[in-house]
């Protein structure tokens, strides 16, 4: 069993190194010509295969004048035909959605997988803003435009923003202007260049590698980025599918691992 575990670990490290180098294929679905003014939106897919058509509708309805380009990272290979069918059936769009690129991940890397896309963007455009969404979030038609308007290259500006005390659960939702100690990537805008540093992908402990929110918060603050509240409206759907319910014990343990008794203040 130990030999098998070591072999699996070696394969995982090898695949991760290739992804960090941008060596992954994707399938494009384009409805308009790219102009370079599109907003880059990153999303990870795992356990909501029926949700993609609604997500496409939400992004197609955005009022951002440059349009939207969506980068999808699918961690669940079994559901990939469902996603391809949804994209193929979208024969055209007269709205904001310009193009979708989808990756079928060779392994389940969790939601950190979407940041391989950000790293690839950062190779040529490190200062480009990237918007991160979760597929269980309903957004308003103004979301992308408002996020772009609030972009600051030295900040992670996120709707899921918290002021935290000495423990993970000692926290309250941050309002505009409050000190922000913790952010969740779903509903966030930041500079693509933060993910150009491969340590973001390699230094997260194996035990906690599915907890990209806590790691991103810690890594960003360590590298000198500030955190701020994003002034947008977002609603959650399909709460029963949220992986948060299985991570309620793991999250505070990771928090303590990173911060010890110092807290985040």
C-alpha positions as a LaTeX table, in Angstrom:
\begin{tabular}{lrrr}
\hline
Residue & $x$ (\AA) & $y$ (\AA) & $z$ (\AA) \\
\hline
Unk1 & 0.00 & 0.00 & 0.00 \\
Unk2 & 2.85 & 2.39 & 0.78 \\
Unk3 & 4.40 & 1.76 & $-2.64$ \\
Unk4 & 1.04 & 2.47 & $-4.30$ \\
Unk5 & 0.64 & 5.68 & $-2.31$ \\
Unk6 & 4.14 & 6.81 & $-3.27$ \\
Unk7 & 3.43 & 6.08 & $-6.92$ \\
Unk8 & 0.19 & 8.07 & $-6.80$ \\
Unk9 & 2.01 & 10.93 & $-5.11$ \\
Unk10 & 4.69 & 10.89 & $-7.82$ \\
Unk11 & 2.06 & 10.99 & $-10.57$ \\
Unk12 & 0.26 & 13.86 & $-8.86$ \\
Unk13 & 3.47 & 15.89 & $-8.54$ \\
Unk14 & 4.39 & 15.21 & $-12.17$ \\
Unk15 & 0.98 & 16.28 & $-13.45$ \\
Unk16 & 1.02 & 19.39 & $-11.26$ \\
Unk17 & 4.44 & 20.40 & $-12.59$ \\
Unk18 & 3.14 & 20.15 & $-16.15$ \\
Unk19 & 0.06 & 22.22 & $-15.35$ \\
Unk20 & 2.16 & 24.89 & $-13.65$ \\
Unk21 & 4.16 & 25.13 & $-16.88$ \\
Unk22 & 0.89 & 25.66 & $-18.78$ \\
Unk23 & 1.06 & 22.28 & $-20.47$ \\
Unk24 & $-2.61$ & 21.51 & $-20.63$ \\
Unk25 & $-5.00$ & 21.35 & $-23.51$ \\
Unk26 & $-8.38$ & 23.03 & $-23.71$ \\
Unk27 & $-11.33$ & 23.09 & $-26.04$ \\
Unk28 & $-12.50$ & 26.48 & $-27.30$ \\
Unk29 & $-16.07$ & 27.53 & $-28.05$ \\
Unk30 & $-16.06$ & 30.91 & $-29.76$ \\
Unk31 & $-19.03$ & 33.02 & $-30.80$ \\
Unk32 & $-17.26$ & 36.28 & $-31.57$ \\
Unk33 & $-13.78$ & 37.48 & $-32.46$ \\
Unk34 & $-11.52$ & 38.24 & $-29.52$ \\
Unk35 & $-10.50$ & 41.88 & $-29.24$ \\
Unk36 & $-8.42$ & 41.82 & $-26.05$ \\
Unk37 & $-10.91$ & 43.97 & $-24.17$ \\
Unk38 & $-12.83$ & 41.01 & $-22.76$ \\
Unk39 & $-13.07$ & 40.47 & $-19.00$ \\
Unk40 & $-11.36$ & 37.21 & $-18.01$ \\
Unk41 & $-13.59$ & 35.05 & $-15.79$ \\
Unk42 & $-12.27$ & 31.87 & $-14.13$ \\
Unk43 & $-14.50$ & 29.07 & $-12.87$ \\
Unk44 & $-13.97$ & 25.56 & $-11.52$ \\
Unk45 & $-16.42$ & 22.71 & $-12.17$ \\
Unk46 & $-16.89$ & 19.67 & $-9.99$ \\
Unk47 & $-20.33$ & 18.52 & $-8.83$ \\
Unk48 & $-22.98$ & 20.70 & $-10.50$ \\
Unk49 & $-23.11$ & 19.50 & $-14.14$ \\
Unk50 & $-26.62$ & 20.86 & $-14.75$ \\
Unk51 & $-25.66$ & 24.37 & $-13.67$ \\
Unk52 & $-23.50$ & 25.42 & $-16.65$ \\
Unk53 & $-26.32$ & 26.66 & $-18.96$ \\
Unk54 & $-27.50$ & 29.08 & $-16.27$ \\
Unk55 & $-23.93$ & 30.28 & $-15.72$ \\
Unk56 & $-23.55$ & 30.94 & $-19.44$ \\
Unk57 & $-26.81$ & 32.91 & $-19.43$ \\
Unk58 & $-25.64$ & 35.02 & $-16.49$ \\
Unk59 & $-22.37$ & 35.88 & $-18.17$ \\
Unk60 & $-23.99$ & 36.50 & $-21.54$ \\
Unk61 & $-26.26$ & 39.09 & $-19.91$ \\
Unk62 & $-23.38$ & 41.17 & $-18.52$ \\
Unk63 & $-23.27$ & 44.85 & $-19.47$ \\
Unk64 & $-19.47$ & 45.11 & $-19.53$ \\
Unk65 & $-18.77$ & 46.77 & $-22.92$ \\
Unk66 & $-15.69$ & 44.67 & $-23.64$ \\
Unk67 & $-17.54$ & 41.38 & $-23.32$ \\
Unk68 & $-16.63$ & 38.28 & $-21.31$ \\
Unk69 & $-14.24$ & 35.39 & $-21.87$ \\
Unk70 & $-14.84$ & 32.39 & $-19.61$ \\
Unk71 & $-12.09$ & 29.94 & $-18.62$ \\
Unk72 & $-13.45$ & 26.67 & $-17.19$ \\
Unk73 & $-11.50$ & 24.05 & $-15.27$ \\
Unk74 & $-13.41$ & 20.76 & $-15.00$ \\
Unk75 & $-12.13$ & 18.46 & $-12.25$ \\
Unk76 & $-14.77$ & 15.77 & $-12.86$ \\
Unk77 & $-13.86$ & 13.90 & $-16.02$ \\
Unk78 & $-17.06$ & 11.82 & $-15.94$ \\
Unk79 & $-19.18$ & 14.95 & $-16.39$ \\
Unk80 & $-17.14$ & 16.40 & $-19.24$ \\
Unk81 & $-19.56$ & 15.23 & $-21.98$ \\
Unk82 & $-22.36$ & 17.09 & $-20.17$ \\
Unk83 & $-20.38$ & 20.32 & $-20.24$ \\
Unk84 & $-19.36$ & 19.89 & $-23.86$ \\
Unk85 & $-22.96$ & 19.28 & $-24.86$ \\
Unk86 & $-24.11$ & 22.42 & $-23.05$ \\
Unk87 & $-21.49$ & 24.45 & $-24.90$ \\
Unk88 & $-22.18$ & 22.83 & $-28.26$ \\
Unk89 & $-25.91$ & 23.46 & $-27.93$ \\
Unk90 & $-25.28$ & 27.14 & $-27.42$ \\
Unk91 & $-25.31$ & 27.81 & $-31.14$ \\
Unk92 & $-24.65$ & 31.53 & $-30.86$ \\
Unk93 & $-24.81$ & 34.50 & $-28.59$ \\
Unk94 & $-25.81$ & 38.07 & $-29.15$ \\
Unk95 & $-24.73$ & 39.05 & $-25.69$ \\
Unk96 & $-21.54$ & 39.62 & $-23.77$ \\
Unk97 & $-20.13$ & 36.09 & $-23.88$ \\
Unk98 & $-17.41$ & 36.01 & $-26.51$ \\
Unk99 & $-15.64$ & 32.70 & $-25.92$ \\
Unk100 & $-15.40$ & 29.78 & $-23.50$ \\
Unk101 & $-12.31$ & 27.61 & $-23.06$ \\
Unk102 & $-12.72$ & 24.39 & $-21.06$ \\
Unk103 & $-10.10$ & 22.04 & $-19.61$ \\
Unk104 & $-10.74$ & 18.44 & $-18.62$ \\
Unk105 & $-8.32$ & 18.13 & $-15.74$ \\
Unk106 & $-6.27$ & 14.92 & $-15.69$ \\
Unk107 & $-6.71$ & 14.77 & $-11.90$ \\
Unk108 & $-8.94$ & 16.49 & $-9.37$ \\
Unk109 & $-6.93$ & 19.49 & $-8.20$ \\
Unk110 & $-9.83$ & 21.11 & $-6.41$ \\
Unk111 & $-10.75$ & 24.73 & $-7.01$ \\
Unk112 & $-7.09$ & 25.75 & $-7.10$ \\
Unk113 & $-7.19$ & 24.27 & $-10.61$ \\
Unk114 & $-8.80$ & 27.40 & $-12.05$ \\
Unk115 & $-5.66$ & 29.32 & $-11.10$ \\
Unk116 & $-3.61$ & 27.33 & $-13.60$ \\
Unk117 & $-5.62$ & 29.36 & $-16.11$ \\
Unk118 & $-4.67$ & 32.58 & $-14.28$ \\
Unk119 & $-1.00$ & 31.60 & $-14.39$ \\
Unk120 & $-1.26$ & 31.01 & $-18.12$ \\
Unk121 & $-2.80$ & 34.45 & $-18.59$ \\
Unk122 & $-0.07$ & 35.98 & $-16.43$ \\
Unk123 & 2.70 & 34.70 & $-18.74$ \\
Unk124 & 1.86 & 37.38 & $-21.30$ \\
Unk125 & $-0.32$ & 39.76 & $-19.27$ \\
Unk126 & 0.71 & 39.74 & $-15.58$ \\
Unk127 & $-1.20$ & 42.94 & $-14.85$ \\
Unk128 & $-4.45$ & 41.76 & $-16.41$ \\
Unk129 & $-7.41$ & 41.57 & $-14.02$ \\
Unk130 & $-8.98$ & 38.16 & $-13.54$ \\
Unk131 & $-12.44$ & 37.62 & $-12.08$ \\
Unk132 & $-13.18$ & 34.43 & $-10.17$ \\
Unk133 & $-16.67$ & 32.97 & $-9.82$ \\
Unk134 & $-18.11$ & 29.83 & $-8.30$ \\
Unk135 & $-20.75$ & 27.95 & $-10.28$ \\
Unk136 & $-23.23$ & 28.18 & $-7.39$ \\
Unk137 & $-23.34$ & 31.99 & $-7.52$ \\
Unk138 & $-26.05$ & 34.07 & $-9.16$ \\
Unk139 & $-24.76$ & 37.47 & $-10.26$ \\
Unk140 & $-26.42$ & 40.66 & $-11.49$ \\
Unk141 & $-25.98$ & 41.95 & $-15.05$ \\
Unk142 & $-23.65$ & 44.65 & $-13.71$ \\
Unk143 & $-21.32$ & 42.27 & $-11.84$ \\
Unk144 & $-18.42$ & 42.11 & $-14.30$ \\
Unk145 & $-18.47$ & 45.85 & $-15.00$ \\
Unk146 & $-18.60$ & 46.73 & $-11.31$ \\
Unk147 & $-15.79$ & 44.31 & $-10.51$ \\
Unk148 & $-13.59$ & 45.85 & $-13.22$ \\
Unk149 & $-14.36$ & 49.33 & $-11.89$ \\
Unk150 & $-13.15$ & 48.28 & $-8.43$ \\
Unk151 & $-9.99$ & 46.54 & $-9.64$ \\
Unk152 & $-6.80$ & 47.47 & $-7.81$ \\
Unk153 & $-3.65$ & 45.55 & $-8.87$ \\
Unk154 & $-2.33$ & 45.48 & $-5.31$ \\
Unk155 & $-5.52$ & 44.11 & $-3.80$ \\
Unk156 & $-7.64$ & 41.00 & $-3.77$ \\
Unk157 & $-11.09$ & 42.56 & $-3.86$ \\
Unk158 & $-13.72$ & 39.98 & $-2.97$ \\
Unk159 & $-17.41$ & 39.79 & $-2.18$ \\
Unk160 & $-16.82$ & 36.96 & 0.32 \\
Unk161 & $-14.82$ & 39.10 & 2.76 \\
Unk162 & $-14.42$ & 38.65 & 6.50 \\
Unk163 & $-12.84$ & 40.32 & 9.51 \\
Unk164 & $-11.27$ & 37.54 & 11.59 \\
Unk165 & $-10.05$ & 37.29 & 15.14 \\
Unk166 & $-7.69$ & 34.72 & 16.64 \\
Unk167 & $-9.57$ & 31.66 & 15.34 \\
Unk168 & $-11.15$ & 30.82 & 12.00 \\
Unk169 & $-14.72$ & 30.92 & 13.29 \\
Unk170 & $-14.16$ & 34.10 & 15.30 \\
Unk171 & $-15.20$ & 36.35 & 12.43 \\
Unk172 & $-17.88$ & 38.60 & 10.97 \\
Unk173 & $-18.75$ & 39.62 & 7.43 \\
Unk174 & $-16.81$ & 42.72 & 6.44 \\
Unk175 & $-18.59$ & 45.82 & 5.21 \\
Unk176 & $-17.09$ & 48.35 & 2.81 \\
Unk177 & $-14.22$ & 50.12 & 4.55 \\
Unk178 & $-13.77$ & 47.44 & 7.21 \\
Unk179 & $-10.49$ & 45.65 & 7.77 \\
Unk180 & $-10.56$ & 42.44 & 5.70 \\
Unk181 & $-8.54$ & 39.46 & 6.94 \\
Unk182 & $-9.98$ & 36.63 & 4.88 \\
Unk183 & $-11.49$ & 36.36 & 1.40 \\
Unk184 & $-13.09$ & 33.63 & $-0.64$ \\
Unk185 & $-12.21$ & 33.52 & $-4.36$ \\
Unk186 & $-15.84$ & 33.16 & $-5.49$ \\
Unk187 & $-16.81$ & 36.69 & $-6.52$ \\
Unk188 & $-13.31$ & 38.18 & $-6.55$ \\
Unk189 & $-11.13$ & 40.28 & $-8.84$ \\
Unk190 & $-7.36$ & 40.41 & $-8.65$ \\
Unk191 & $-4.20$ & 40.74 & $-10.72$ \\
Unk192 & $-3.31$ & 37.64 & $-12.73$ \\
Unk193 & 0.34 & 38.10 & $-11.81$ \\
Unk194 & $-0.12$ & 36.88 & $-8.25$ \\
Unk195 & $-0.39$ & 33.38 & $-9.73$ \\
Unk196 & 2.81 & 33.74 & $-11.77$ \\
Unk197 & 4.66 & 32.71 & $-8.63$ \\
Unk198 & 4.71 & 28.92 & $-8.75$ \\
Unk199 & 5.06 & 28.79 & $-4.95$ \\
Unk200 & 1.33 & 29.46 & $-4.80$ \\
Unk201 & 0.83 & 25.96 & $-6.22$ \\
Unk202 & 3.78 & 24.15 & $-4.64$ \\
Unk203 & 3.87 & 25.39 & $-1.04$ \\
Unk204 & 0.30 & 24.55 & 0.01 \\
Unk205 & 0.46 & 21.50 & 2.33 \\
Unk206 & $-0.94$ & 18.32 & 0.81 \\
Unk207 & $-3.42$ & 17.80 & 3.63 \\
Unk208 & $-5.06$ & 21.14 & 2.91 \\
Unk209 & $-4.71$ & 21.45 & $-0.86$ \\
Unk210 & $-8.47$ & 21.65 & $-1.42$ \\
Unk211 & $-8.72$ & 24.78 & 0.76 \\
Unk212 & $-7.66$ & 27.40 & $-1.77$ \\
Unk213 & $-9.51$ & 30.22 & 0.02 \\
Unk214 & $-7.45$ & 30.05 & 3.21 \\
Unk215 & $-4.25$ & 29.48 & 1.26 \\
Unk216 & $-4.88$ & 32.33 & $-1.19$ \\
Unk217 & $-5.62$ & 34.73 & 1.66 \\
Unk218 & $-2.44$ & 33.74 & 3.48 \\
Unk219 & $-0.25$ & 33.74 & 0.35 \\
Unk220 & $-1.53$ & 37.10 & $-0.89$ \\
Unk221 & $-0.95$ & 38.80 & 2.45 \\
Unk222 & 2.50 & 37.25 & 2.72 \\
Unk223 & 3.40 & 38.63 & $-0.71$ \\
Unk224 & 2.26 & 42.15 & 0.17 \\
Unk225 & $-1.22$ & 42.25 & $-1.33$ \\
Unk226 & $-4.04$ & 43.93 & 0.56 \\
Unk227 & $-7.56$ & 42.53 & 0.92 \\
Unk228 & $-10.76$ & 44.48 & 0.34 \\
Unk229 & $-14.52$ & 44.05 & 0.12 \\
Unk230 & $-16.06$ & 43.97 & $-3.37$ \\
Unk231 & $-19.25$ & 46.01 & $-3.60$ \\
Unk232 & $-21.51$ & 43.71 & $-5.64$ \\
Unk233 & $-24.62$ & 41.62 & $-5.05$ \\
Unk234 & $-24.36$ & 37.82 & $-5.23$ \\
Unk235 & $-26.80$ & 35.05 & $-4.26$ \\
Unk236 & $-26.00$ & 31.40 & $-3.60$ \\
Unk237 & $-27.89$ & 28.49 & $-5.17$ \\
Unk238 & $-27.70$ & 24.71 & $-4.73$ \\
Unk239 & $-26.37$ & 24.98 & $-1.17$ \\
Unk240 & $-26.74$ & 21.23 & $-0.63$ \\
Unk241 & $-23.86$ & 20.66 & $-3.09$ \\
Unk242 & $-21.44$ & 23.01 & $-1.34$ \\
Unk243 & $-18.22$ & 21.22 & $-0.31$ \\
Unk244 & $-17.96$ & 23.63 & 2.62 \\
Unk245 & $-20.20$ & 21.25 & 4.59 \\
Unk246 & $-17.46$ & 18.60 & 4.56 \\
Unk247 & $-14.65$ & 21.02 & 5.46 \\
Unk248 & $-15.90$ & 22.60 & 8.68 \\
Unk249 & $-13.25$ & 20.82 & 10.77 \\
Unk250 & $-10.45$ & 21.00 & 8.22 \\
Unk251 & $-10.64$ & 24.76 & 7.67 \\
Unk252 & $-9.87$ & 25.81 & 11.27 \\
Unk253 & $-7.05$ & 23.27 & 11.41 \\
Unk254 & $-5.45$ & 24.81 & 8.31 \\
Unk255 & $-5.97$ & 28.28 & 9.75 \\
Unk256 & $-4.18$ & 27.25 & 12.94 \\
Unk257 & $-1.43$ & 25.58 & 10.92 \\
Unk258 & $-0.73$ & 28.85 & 9.09 \\
Unk259 & $-1.26$ & 31.41 & 11.83 \\
Unk260 & $-0.79$ & 29.53 & 15.09 \\
Unk261 & $-2.08$ & 31.58 & 18.03 \\
Unk262 & $-1.36$ & 34.90 & 16.33 \\
Unk263 & $-4.69$ & 35.16 & 14.49 \\
Unk264 & $-5.01$ & 37.40 & 11.45 \\
Unk265 & $-5.20$ & 40.82 & 12.99 \\
\hline
\end{tabular}
